[in-house]
Amino acid sequence: MQLTSRTYDAEDVWAVQEMYHANGWTDGLPIVPPVREAVAACLEWAMTSPEQLIGIEPVRGVAITAEKLAINAVMAGCLPMHFPVVLTAFAAMLQEPFLLHGATSSTGGCAVLIVLNGPICREFGAAGRFNALGNSDRATAAIGRAIRLALINILEVRPGGIDRSTLGHPGKFSFCVAEDEDDSTWLPLAEQRGVPPGASGVTVMAAGAPRQIMNEWTTDPAEILETFAAEMRANMRHYSLYAGNYALIVPKQLRDHLQAAGWTKADIAARIHERARVRRAEWAEVGKGAVVRDRGETVHTALRGPEDLLIVAAGGPAGGFGAVIPPWFGGKSAAVTLPVGVCVDCEPL
């Protein structure tokens, strides 16, 4: 296999680390040296050529090739079997609705949330259970990190350069979760968003940091969902009024109550859309009165419609916890879902 990227010689693995750190080619953590054989193995597994065009970043016209993504996937610790997901996730981010340049250059400091669905999760051993939003397994940790390293090294999204984040958040190291489809009666997220049943899918969303909630004092679905809605209202008051995609991570303890009562994801989304809304006047209560003006009675919804809500069954088996993952900046960037595979001209879902 003919690779075209520049090669470097180094005395040992420690010299590799110093060279990558000195050149700003890493996220601050050690990397796996992307030797030719490892990069070729990723490309062979995905059955793609090194020069395969995954897409073009529209603002600066940067071409994203399979070879460049494979190099960063190896650096992140990906196995060859993980690489098709990296390809698909980046193809999804290059879709126009995602607004990749805005999401990665904003002072808002969002990260790319990646949700995995389908048979790939079992193949990878990504169960989406204990510590689902943390270092739950090798696959999700490495895939999420591969996306960040690719942003750094292909699109130069480095702090102080393209990346103008005021704060950022830890999801910028890796922000990938597998949906727990085996222990849920709900329709998988990717299937909800158009991926055929039984196929694997990847959803990407420009997202803020997770906001954890807890309610162990009720089994009533409406009361459980009110806790999630309250956190969404808090985000609207403290961060941004504007509607867009939100993700709810619903672990088993709360999920069991909802499923036992027969609530589907569609039912949950309708309820959240109804409850997650604020009056503009509420901004005056959190120090933002200057922008209320004569529009205090205007009602803002967290979601443009129920379909904006991404509901993910994931998390450990015990504890009445959940998480709300807010959007970067309302509807400026939309979540995109694609079936796993190299797909340049796919329509976003």
MIGU-738822 format. One record per residue: residue in one letter; x, y, z of N, C-alpha, C, CB in turn. Coordinates in steps of 0.2 Angstrom, whole numbers, plus 5000, padded with zeros to 4 digits. Glycine has a CB too. Layout:
// MIGU-738822
aXYZXYZXYZXYZ;...
This chain:
// MIGU-738822
m500449945000500050005000500450065000499550005006;q500350114995500750174995500550224999500850194987;l500850245004500650305008501050365006500750285016;t500750425007501150485004501350535010500650524999;s501150525016501250565021502050565023500950555028;r502250625025503050625027503150585032503150695029;t503750555032503950505037504550535041504250435034;y504650515047505150545052505550485055504850585057;d506150495056506550445060506650465067507250435057;a506650415072506750425079507050375082506050445083;e507450385087507850335090507450285094508350365095;d506950305098506550255101505850295103506850245108;v505450255106504750285107504750345111504350225111;w505250355116505250415120505450475115505750405125;a505850465111506050515106505450535102506650495101;v505050485100504450505096503950545100504050435094;q503850535107503450575111503650645111503350545118;e504350655112504550725112504450755106505350725114;m504550725100504550755094503750775093504750705088;y503350735094502650755093502350805098502150695095;h502650805104502450865109502750925106502650845116;a503350925104503750985102503351015096504450975101;n503150975092502751005086502051015087502850955080;g501751005093501051015094500650965090500851085091;w500850905089500450855085500050815090500950815081;t500050825096499650785101499250835105500150745105;d498850795109498350835114498650845121497650795114;g499250835121499550835128499750775131499150885133;l499450715129499550655131499950615127498850615132;p500350565129500750515125500350485119501050465129;i500650475113500250445108500650375106500350495102;v500250345102500550275099500850295092499950225098;p501450285092501850305085501450275079502550275085;p501250315074500950295069501350265063500550355066;v501650205065502150175060501750155054502450115063;r502050145048501750135042501250075042502250125036;e501550015045501149955045500449965049501549905049;a500450005054499850015058499350055054500050045065;v499650105051499150155047498850105041499550215044;a499250065038499050025032498549975035499649995029;a498649955041498149905043497449935044498349875050;c497449995046496750035047496450035040496850095051;l496850065035496550075029496350005026497050105024;e496649955027496449885024495849865027497049835025;w495749875034495149855037494549885035495249865045;a494649955033494049995031494049985023494250065032;m494449945020494449935013494449995009493849895011;t494850045011494850105008495650125006494650165012;s495750165001496350184998496650245002496350194991;p497250255003497550305007497250375004498250305006;e497150384998496950444995496150454995497250454988;q495850404997495050414997494850485001494750355001;l494450524997494250585000493650575004494150634994;i493750595011493150585015492750655015493450575023;g493050705013492650765013493150825013492150775018;i492850885012493250945012492950995017493250975005;e493351025021493151075026492951135022493751085032;p492351155022492151205018492451275019491451215018;v492651295025492851365026493551375023492851385033;r493951335024494651335022494851295016495151325028;g494451255014494551205009495051155010494751245003;v495051125016495551075018495251005016495751075025;a495650965012495450905010495550855016495750875004;i495050815018495150765023495250695019494650765028;t495850665019495950595016495950545021496550595012;a495850485019495850425024496450415027495550355020;e497050425023497650415026497850455032498250425021;k497650525031497750565037497350545043497550645035;l496750525042496350505047496550445051495550495045;a496850395046497150335049497750345053497350285043;i498150395051498750415055498550435062499150475052;n498050475063497750505069497450455073497350565068;a497050405070496750345073497250305077496350305068;v497850295073498350255076498650285082498950235071;m498750355081499050395087498650395093499150465085;a497950385092497450385098497450325101496750415095;g497650265098497650205101497050155098497450205108;c496850185092496350145089496650075086495950185083;l496150025086496349965082496049975075496049905086;p496349935071496049935064495249925064496349885059;m494949885068494249875068493849945070494049815072;h494249985073493850045075493850105070494250075081;f494250095065494450145060493750165056494950125056;p493350115054492750135050492350185053492350075048;v492350185060491950225064492250295064491850205071;v492850295064493250365064493050395057494050355065;l493150355052492950385045492250415045493050335040;t491750375047491050395047490950455051490650335049;a491250455057491150515062491350575058491450505068;f491950575055492250635052491850655046492950625050;a491550605042491150625037490550655039490950555033;a490250635045489650665047489850735050489350625053;m490350745053490550815055490650865049491250815059;l490850835043490950875037490350895034491450845032;q489750865036489150885033488950955035488550835035;e488650995030488551065031488151085037488151095025;p487651045039487251065045487651065052486651015046;f488151025052488551015058488951085059489050955057;l489151115054489551185055490151175058489051235058;l490651135055491251105059491651165060491651065054;h491751215056492251265058491951315063492351315051;g491351325063491051365069491151325076490351385068;a490951265076490951225082491651215085490651155081;t492151215080492851205083493251265084493251155078;s493051325081493351385082493051435087493451425075;s492451415090492051465094492451475101491351435095;t492351525104492551535111492151495116492451615113;g491551465113491151425117491351365120490451415114;g491951335116492251275119491951215119492451295126;c491551195114491151135114491651075112490551135109;a491451015112491750955110491250925105492050915116;v491550875102491150835097490950765101491550815091;l490250765103489950705106489850655100489350725110;i490050595101489950545097489550485100490650515094;v489050465097488550415099488650355095487850435101;l488750295097488850235093488250185094489450195095;n488050165088487450115089487550055084486750145086;g487249995086487249945081487749885083487349965074;p487849835079488249785080489049805082488249735074;i489249855079489949875081490049885088490149945077;c489549905092489649905099489849845102489049935103;r489449785100489649725103490349695101489149675101;e490449715094491149695091491749725095491149715084;f491649785097492149825101492149815108492049905099;g491649785111491549775118491349845121492249755121;a491049885118490749945120490049935123490850005115;a489949925129489349905132488849965133489349865138;g489150025134488850085136488550085143488250095132;r488850045148488650045155489050075160488549965157;f489450045164489750085169490250135166490250035173;n490150195169490650255168490550265160491350235169;a489950265158489750275151490050335147489050265149;l490050385151490350455149491050465150489950505151;g491350415153492050415155492450365151492150405163;n493050345154493450295151493150225152494150295154;s492550215149492150145150492450095146491450155148;d492850105141493150045137493650075132492550005133;r494050035129494550055124494250085118494949995122;a493750055115493550085109493250155109492950035106;t492850165114492550235114493050285116491950235119;a493550265120494050315122494450335116494450285128;a494650285112495150295107494850325101495450225105;i494150305099493850335094493750415095493150305093;g493450425101493350495103494050535102493150505110;r494550505105495250545105495450545097495750505109;a495350505093495550505086495250565083495350445082;i494650575084494250635081494650705084493550635083;r494750705090495150765092495850775089495150765100;l496250725089496850725086496850745079497250655087;a496350715075496250735068496050805067495750695065;l495650835072495550905071496150945073494950925077;i496550925077497250965079497650955073497550935085;n497750895070498350885065498150905058498550825066;i497450895056497250905049496950975048496750855047;l496550995053496251065053496551115057495551055054;e497151095061497451145065497051175070497751195060;v496651135073496151155078496551155085495551115079;r497051205086497451205092497251265096498151205090;p497251255103497151305108497551365106497251285115;g497151425105497551485104497651505096498151495107;g497551445092497551455085496851455083497951395082;i496651405079495951395076495451395082495851335072;d495651355087495251335093495351405098495451275097;r494751435098494751495102494351485109494451555098;s494351425111493951415117494151455123493951335119;t493651485127493851515133494051465138493251565135;l493651415139493751365144493851295141493151365149;g493351275136493351205134493051165139494051185132;h493151095138492951045144493250985142492151045144;p493250935147493650875147493450835141493650835153;g492850845138492650805132493050815126491950815131;k493450865126493850885121494450835120494150955121;f494550795125495050735125494750675121495350715132;s494150665123493750605120493050615123494050535122;f492550605118491850615120491350565116491550695119;c491450505118491150455114490750405118491650415109;v490150385117489750335121489450295116489250375125;a489350225119488950175115488350175118489350105115;e487750165114487150155117487050085120486550175112;d486750075126486650015129485949985126486550015136;e486049955119485449935116485249865119485649925109;d485649825122485549755124485049755130486149715125;d485049815134484649815140484149875140485149825146;s483949885134483449935133482849915128483750005130;t482249935129481749915124481649975119481049905128;w482050025120481950085116482250075109482250145119;l482050115104482350115098483050145098481850155092;p483550115095484150145095484150215092484650095092;l484650255094484650325092484750325084485150365095;a485250285082485350285075484750265071485950245073;e484450215073483850195069483250245070483550125072;q483250275075482750335076482850385070482750365082;r483550395069483750445064483850425057484350485067;g483550365055483550345049484050285046483750395044;v484550265051484950205049484550145049485550205054;p484650105044484150045044484249995050484350005038;p483749965052483749915058484349865057483149885059;g484749855062485249805062485849825059485049745058;a485849885056486549925054486849965060486349965048;s487449975059487850015064487750095061488549995065;g487750135066487750205065488150245070487050225065;v488350305067488650355071488350425071489450365069;t488250455077487950515077488450565081487250515082;v488450625078488950675080488550735082489550695075;m488750775087488450835090488950875093487850815095;a488950945091489350995094489051005101489351055090;a489350985106489050985113489451015119488950915115;g489151045123489451065129489551005134488951115133;a489851025140489950965145489350935148490450995151;p489350875150488850845153488650875159488950765154;r487950885161487750915167487350855170487250975166;q487650825176487350765179486750785183487850735183;i486150745183485650755187485550695191484950775183;m485050695196484950635201484250645203485450635206;n483850595203483250585206483050515208482650615201;e483150505214483050435217482350435221483650405221;w481950485221481350485225480750475222481450555229;t480750455216480050445213480150385207479850505209;t479650355206479550315200479150335194479350245202;d478850395195478350425191478750455185477950485194;p478650435179479050455173479050535172478750425167;a478450565173478350635173478850675178477650665174;e478850645184479350685189480050665187479150655196;i480250605185480950595183481150645177480950525180;l480650655172480850695166480850765168480350685161;e480450785173480550855176481150875178479950865181;t481550825181482250835183482650855177482450775187;f482650815172483050825166482850895163482850775161;a482150905163481950975160482151035164481150975160;a482151025171482451075175483151095173482351065182;e483551045172484251055170484351085164484650985171;m483951075159483951105153483751175153483451065148;r483251195157483051265159483551295162482351265163;a483951265166484551295170485051315164484851255175;n485151275160485651285154485451345150485751225150;m484751355149484551405145484551475149483751395143;r484551475155484551535159485351555160484251525166;h485751505161486451515163486851525157486751465167;y486651485151487151485145486851515139487351415144;s486351485136486051505130485351495130486451475124;l484951545128484251535127484051495121483851605126;y484451485116484251465109484151395108484751495104;a483651375105483451305104483951265099482751295102;g484051205101484451155097484451085099485251185096;n484951045097484950975099485150975107485450935095;y484850935111485050915117485150845117484650945123;a485550815121485650745122485450725129486250715120;l485050675131484850655137485250585138484150645139;i485650575143485950505144485550475150486650515146;v485150425149484750395153484950325156483950385151;p485250315161485550255164484950205166485950265170;k485150145168484650095169484150105174484950025170;q484350135180483850135186483250185184484150165192;l483450245181482850285178482550255172483150355177;r482950225168482650195162482150145163483150175157;d482250105168481750055170481150075172482050005176;h481150135176480450165178480050185172480550215183;l480450215167480150245161479850195157480650295157;q480250135156480050085151479450045154480650035150;a479550035161478949995164478350035164479149985172;a478350095163477750135162477550145155477750205165;g477950115150477750115143477950175139477050105142;w478350215142478650275139479150265134478850325144;t479050285128479450275122479950335122479150265116;k480450335118480850395116480450455114481450375112;a479950435109479550485107479050515112479050455101;d478850475117478450505122478850555127478150455127;i479550535128479950575132480150635129480650535133;a480250635122480450695118479850745118480650675111;a479250715118478650765118478650795124478050725116;r478750755130478650785137479150845138478650735142;i479850825136480350865137480250935133481050835135;h480050925127479850985123479351035126479650965116;e478851005129478351035133478651075139477750995135;r479051045143479351065149479951105149479351015154;a480351095144481051135144480951195140481551085141;r480751245144480651315140480651365146479951315136;v480851425144480951485149480651545146481651495151;r480451595150480251655148480951705148479751695153;r480951745143481551785142481751825148481551825136;a481151845152481251885158481651845163480551905161;e481751785163482151745168482851765167482051675167;w483051785162483751805161483951865166483951825154;a483451905168483551955173483751935179482952005173;e483551875181483651845187484351815188483151785189;v484751805182485351785183485851835180485451715179;g485751895181486251945179486251965172486851925181;k485751945168485751965161485152005159485751895157;g484952045163484352095162484452135156484152135168;a485052155154485152205149484952185142485952225149;v484852115141484652085135483952065135485052025133;v483552085140482852065141482452115137482652055148;r482552175138482252235135481452225136482452245128;d481152235130480352235130480152165128480052285126;r480552115128480352045126480351995132480852025121;g480152025138480251975144479751925144480052015150;e479151925140478651875140478751825134477951905140;t479251835130479451795125479651725128479951815120;v479351675125479451605128479951575123478851555129;h480551545126481051515122481051435124481751545123;t481051395119481051325120481751295119480551285115;a481951245123482551215123482651175116482751165128;l482151145113482051115107481651145102481851045108;r481851145096481451175091480851125090481851185084;g480951065091480351015091480650955094480151005083;p480150905096480350845099480950805096479750805100;e480950815089481450775085482150805087481350785078;d482250855090482950885091483250845097482850955093;l482850815101483150775107483450715105482550765112;l484050705107484450645107484450605113485150655104;i484050545113483950505120484350445119483250495121;v484850435124485350385123485250345130486050415123;a485150275129485150235134485850215136484650165133;a486150235142486850215143486950235151487250255139;g487350195154487550205161487550145165487050265164;g487850145171487850085175487150065177488250105181;p487150005180486449975182486150005188486549905183;a486550045192486250065199486350145200486450025205;g485850175203485950245204485450285200486650275203;g485050335203484550375200484850435196484050395205;f485350425192485750475189485550475182486450465190;g485750535179485650545172486050605170484950555170;a486050625163486450675161486050715156487150655159;v486150785156485950825150486550845147485450885153;i486650835140487150865137486950925132487550815132;p487050985133486751045130487151055123486851105134;p486851085119487151105112487651165113486651125107;w488051165108488651215108488251285108489051205102;f487851295103487551365102486851355099488051415098;g486351335102485751325099485751285093485451395098;g485351315088485351275081485851295076484651295079;k486351325078486951345074487251285071487451385077;s487251235075487551165073487051115074488251155076;a486951075069486451015070486750945071485951015064;a486550905075486750835075486650805068486450795081;v487150755067487150725060487250645062487650745055;t486850605058486950535059487050505052486250505062;l487550455052487750425046487750345048488350445043;p487650305043487750235044488550225043487450185038;v488850175047489550165047489750145040489750115052;g490350175038490650165031490850225029490150125027;v491250225024491550285021490950315016492150275016;c490750375018490150405014490350475013489550395018;v490450495007490650565006490050605004491150575000;d489550575000488950614998488350595001488950604991;c488350565007487750545011487350615013487950505017;e486650605013486250655016486250645023485550655013;p486350705027486350705034485650685037486550765037;l485650645042484950625045484850675051485050555048;
